[in-house]
Amino acid sequence: MPNLSGVLAQLRSERDRVEGEIQRLDEAIRILRQLEGGGQANGRGNNRGARSRFSAAARARMAAAQRARWAKVKRSQASKPRVMSAAARRRIAAAQRARWTRQKAEQRKAA
């Protein structure tokens, strides 16, 4: 199975991507809790009335940079076609033909 290592690499990269997304979601949840007034994760208490650490312009630049990063990721994912080897397609086709054969045999038996 020469494609097994490629599949494993693909699964590992997908796992790393998902872990990164989970970290970003955890960070977003933490920030929303702070904004809601549910206390801070670091235990420093309520943060109401505190000034923002970044200006609106800085936040806009950060948002634009993040959108550009996501666009780059999506562009790289869209450009890679999913390719299945000819051997894999033959195995899948053979398995499907076997399923059809079994199903037809069961239908003939039932009739």
Contacts in CASP RR format, 6 or more apart in sequence:
PFRMAT RR
TARGET T0000
AUTHOR 0000-0000-0000
METHOD contacts of the structure
MODEL  1
MPNLSGVLAQLRSERDRVEGEIQRLDEAIRILRQLEGGGQANGRGNNRGA
RSRFSAAARARMAAAQRARWAKVKRSQASKPRVMSAAARRRIAAAQRARW
TRQKAEQRKAA
2 85 0 8 1.000
3 85 0 8 1.000
3 88 0 8 1.000
30 41 0 8 1.000
33 39 0 8 1.000
33 40 0 8 1.000
33 41 0 8 1.000
34 40 0 8 1.000
34 41 0 8 1.000
34 47 0 8 1.000
37 46 0 8 1.000
37 47 0 8 1.000
37 48 0 8 1.000
38 46 0 8 1.000
39 45 0 8 1.000
39 46 0 8 1.000
39 47 0 8 1.000
40 46 0 8 1.000
40 47 0 8 1.000
52 59 0 8 1.000
54 62 0 8 1.000
END
